[in-house]
Amino acid sequence: MTYHEFGTENQRVILLIHPAVVMWDYFEYVVPMLENDYHLIIPALPGYDPDQKDDFTSIEDIAEEIEKWLKDKEIPEVECIYGCSMGGAVVTKLLSNNVIHFKHAVMDGGITPYQLPRIITRFIALRDFIMISMGKLGGIKLLEKAFSTDELSEEDIRYEANVLDMISYRTIWRTFESANNYAMPEQAATDCPFIEYWFADAEKKDRKWDIAYIRKAFPGTRFVRFRNAGHGGLAPFYPEKLAKGIRKLCEKRI
């Protein structure tokens, strides 16, 4: 993974984890709003890294690699970690590993492991794989309906087309297979005192099971709904809301 850093002169670290089917520059509008006060770290996840030709690995491997990188950089504590959708799955896994101390954490529409028989989860992964693959073949407008996203502009469609052209079919399959089925302990333990799960009103029904899972796994989680937004829409369409939400959360102290 390639790690992109901004505001390195600042002490407080914010780790931003992007969702699937985008690149690390998903946060390009958020960076200017936070880099003057925080040290921002944005990993380009495997399979979605334009600087490395590789395939997606797994939620577990990505979490482990991020932990190793932070330790190698002598960063034992992170002020806030934010992850959207598949990135939210990485946050969930990192919290449960409890290797790095996160003072604040946000899972924005975060994907949690399906509590269903394995055969059913593989059919769900296959459905998502086919939908994204159809987008790769030129039916990108289908993504709006399939994943409760905000309406895409022509510029957004060109961006997504470039991403889909870059990533492999193996990356597409592994992304959904792993995000739907990553391993979690029966009793998740984390020393993070402030956890929030964000979701857009347009995806409330889609996130029902995820919300129930997070409520059980991390009982102290605060749930925040954003109106007039779609899945994964804060960073590209409402970056000021994302930045404000992170700043507000970081004000909380024990």
C-alpha angles and dihedrals in degrees: 000000000000115000118212116202133193132177091021091166090069122089102213111082126213117189116203120195117194126218128244124285093030135078131238090273086074082099096051094116093045097052097071090051095056110022095086091063105025140045102240121205119188118180118206099224121228113276091021098062111110089197095057128047103220143114133254112272115191141292089254095051093046092051091049093049092050090050091051093048092050092048092048088052089049093243104141094161133048122196093211138354119201126186131173126212105316086011087056088058089056089051091050091052094046091051092051092048089057092199097125120044110238114191092193132013137190128193106190107198085333118191116234129194112278113248092217137105112288094245091057094048090053090054089051091050089049091052092052091044091054092047094051091042089054087053089051088054092053108281096106095144087070088072092070092060096037098054106026093247127163115266109282122231122218089261090052090050091052090050093050091046090055092049093048090048090053101047124075129236087244089058091050092051096044092047095060097033091054099038090053096046113026116146120261129176118251089243112033114210125194135161091212104121098195120047126166131186112204125196137171121240090238090061100039093112093045092052096048095106093041091053091049091049094050092046089057098039096045107023096186094058119131115219119216126188123203116206126222094016137110134219110301092358102125101078098047101031107023106024092153090061091050093048092046091049092052093046091049092049092048090057090068115102133180 
